[in-house]
């Protein structure tokens, strides 16, 4: 979508310039009208104005102030002869002058690839594209910076602010910053930084999404007990969520034929466009609870009640919030608790049990390790260990 933000007009030369933004980058639009020799006015053919020069110059700038400065410089350079060939030659020179200078993205990227990062091809493509965007912005906004060794935490903060202003969700913004941090963490030794400059990005604001957490071991029995009371397949779908990593929507529309020999193979709604497939194993004791649902009913869905309710009300799980509150589990200003917490629980338990990162990425359907880390709360092991230590202390105190 293009939006005009500034313009200039030279009456004596009949030249128009305008500045507009496409995506995150500003462009300069230069036009010279074709004049009708009979009327002396701009030539019209079939109601459309005709131009003998109609060129778009990519500034490579994400800063409006710098883009306006480049527009003014362009206007000054184009003053003089308005001959078409002259203008085209001058515009070619200007384009060469202000085009973003590449900073060896391929060379920097190869350093990262040589570390054999553990992520999917789609994640590598996203990281490569993100790195290119950052370096393009760096060339446009900091033209005097000749080497990435001089990238400072303040520069990273500046670009992080640009990411946070993008019209995308809070989690996506955080993921982009995390991807850049992971890339530059591998360059620390090669580039001779003392520390990764992306480690010092500004903390999230109140507008950023509140992180989720897993259900604690003492909360799960209470939650499952309340699920039984609520009915409506909440007990069965919660048990499967605890072991399968699947999101609520994927579980609602999980078909019976997707379960074969205790394995679930699912193309997640959220990541299916990337060709992502998640695989999870269902323990036998959970299968015993699910078999009555598999072997009965005419619906192709394992949880027909939940699928029907989802079609009616969408992703509104108000009933589950009532279940959580009845179990004494509530969100606060630091962590958000919801049905999605089962996904956090499944990944955290797997990490505590020593399951490999590659297997957890496959089960969760994640494209990169940064996203997986948001669901890994294995510090809970320290909490459980502390509770056990407390019980031992209690024994000493009563002795």
Secondary structure, 3 states (H helix, E strand, C coil): CEEEEEEEEECCCCEEEEEEEECCEEEEEEEEECECCCCCCECEECCEECEEEEEEEECCCCCHHHHHHHHHHHHHHHCCCCCHHHHHHHHHHHHHHHCCCCCCHHHHHHHHHCCCCCCCHHHHHHHHHHHHHHHHHHHHHCCCCCCHHHCCHHHHHHHHHHHHCCCCCHHHHHHHHHHHHHHHHCCHHHHCCCCCHHHHCCCCCCCCCCCECCCCHHHHHHHHHHHHHHCCCHHHHHHHHHHHCCCHHHHHCCEHHHEECCEEEECCCCCHHHCCCEEEECCHHHHHHHHHHHHCCCCCECCHHHHHHHHHHCCCCHHHHHHHHHCCCCCCCCCECCCCHHHHHHHHHHHHCCCCHHHHHHHHCCCCHHHHHCCCCCCHHHHHHHHHHHHHHHHHHHC
